[in-house]
């Protein structure tokens, strides 16, 4: 999204298999960009082996190791998708009396746009700044250690950006023709493990 980090009411780290999300959140906290962070996420097929205790729990552990104090971390350990990450984090913040006018939404680099579109649909009143690890593709693949997984996740994220507005899950985002074409080529090469498979009639047109 090319957002410049700036101080916000809270940072929300969206759960995943990627601990660099926790690293980025801890860095933003250390730079004074948010006085409070929410680690959110249960487990998923891609994170269960790497994070058996749950994404939020492992995120929290990493943040504490990196110097974020316990008092600055809230734990939301039930969310199983991006929509729940946002709605359950919002409910947690409201239940603890935290006033939120702006937030840092921290995700994997290739999930920034979908995370933003989800937030705008589910929590439109809050001002959002997206953030992720500033890494090249090659460096990111090296950090994850599994290029096939990274590409499959990127293909899945692209599909969701295209089809989720029809389902009322996110706001509409313009997807250029070259992105549709790249999506189709990668699907043809077998990177389909993270596609939404139900309601196949809504699968994106390959241009």
N, C-alpha and C positions, 0 to 999 in steps of 0.2 A: 504493500500500500504506500510505501515511501513516506510514512509519517515520521516526523521528528519527535523523539521523546521529549516530554515536558512533564512537570509535576502534576499529579492527579490525586484524587481522593484515595484510590486503592488500585492495586494491581491484581489481576486475575490470571493465574497460570493455568491454561487449559490442558487437561490431562492427556497423555499420550505415552508411547513407548520411548520418547525422546527426552533424556535428562537435560539436554541443552536448554529446554524451556525453563526448567528450574534455575539453571545457571544464569540465564538472561534475566529472569525475575530477580534473583539475588543481586545481580549487578545493578539493575535499575533501582532497587531499594538502597544499595550502598551509595548511589549517586543522588539520593534525595528525591527520586521521582515519585515515590509513593510511601506513606508512613505505615501502610498495612498491606499485606498480601494474602490472597486466598489461593490455596492449592486445591484444585478440584479434579476429581476423577476416580472411578472405581477401577475395574480391569476390563480389558477387551482382548479379542483373539491375538492382536499384535503386541499387547503389553504383558500378558499373563506370565510368560516365561521370564521376561526381564524384570518385572515388577510384581512378584507374587503377593505382596502385601497390599497392593493397590497403588494406582498412579499417584494420588494425592499424598499418600504416606511416604512414598519414595521421593517425591518432589520436596516434601517438608524436610526429610532427612538431609537431602542435598543442600537445601537452603540454609539449614542450621550449621552444616559443616562449613559453609561459605560465609558464616558470620551474621546471618539474619537472626535476631533474637526471637525466642519462642513467643514472646508477648506480641510480636508483630506478624504472626502467622495464624491464619484461620484455616481449618481443615474441613473440606467438603468431600466426602468419600463415597458418595452414592451415584453420581452422575455417570451415565454410560454413553452419552453422545454430546455433541457441541451444544445443542439446544438445552439439554439438562445441565451442562456445565454452567450456562448463563443463568437459567431460571433458578437452579438450586443455590448458586452463589448469591444471587440477588436476595433470595429468601433468607439465607444465612446472615447476610449483612443487615437486612431489615430487622431480623430477630435480635441482633446484638446492638441495635441502635446506631449503626454507622450511617452517617449521611453521605450519600454518594452523588456527586454532581458530575464527576468525570472519572474515567478509569483507563488504565493501561491494560490492554488485552494482549497477553503474551501467548504465542503459539509457535508451532513449527513454521519455518519460513514459507513453505508452500501452502500453508493453511490460513495465512493472514486474511486474504480476501473473503474466503468463506466464513471465517470467524466474524469478520466485520459485518458481512451481510446478515448473518444470524443475529448478531447483537442489535442491529438496526431494526430487525423485525420484532424481536422479543423485548427489547428494552430501549425503545426509540428516544426516550427522554434524556438519556445520559450521553454526555460527550465522550467519545471514545478515541483513543490513540492506540494503534496497533504496533506491536514490537515483536521481534524474533532475533535469533542469533545472526549476526552479520557475517555470513559464511558463503563462500563460493559453492557451486554444486559439487565439485570434486572434494572439497574439504568436508562438506556435509556427508557425502557418501562414506568418506573415511571414518567420520565420527560414528556413524550408525553401523558401518561394517557389513552392509547388505544392500547392494545397488538395486537388485530386483525388487526388494521391499520398498525402497525409496520411490522407484518409478511407479510401482503399482499404487502406492499411496497418493502420488501426484495425479495419476490417472483417475483414481477414485474421487479425489477432491475436485478435479475439473468436472467430472460427471455431475457431482452434487451441485456445483455452482450453476450448471445448465438446467437441471431438472427440478431442483428444490423450490424455485419460485412458484412453479405450477402447483406444488403441494402446500403452499402457504408456509413454508419453513424458513425461508430467507427472502430478503428483498432481491429484486432483479438486478443482475450485473451484466454489462455488455461483455460478450465473449467474441473476440475477433475471429474472422474466418480461418486465419492461420492456426489459431489455437484449436478450433474444431478439427482441422485437418491433422494436426499433431496428435490429438486425442484419438482419432480414428486409426492412425498408423500404429500407435502404441497398443491399442486394443487388438489390432490385427496381428501384432507380434506376441500376443499372449499375456500382456500385463493387465489382466482382468480380475485379479484376486480381490480387489477392494471395490469392485463395482456394486451398486445397488441392483439386485437381481429381480426383485419383485416388480410388478407393474411394468413389464418389459416394453409395453407399448409407449412408455414415456422416455425410453432411452434416447439419448441425444442423437440427432441426425449427424452423420459423418459427412463433412463437406470436402 
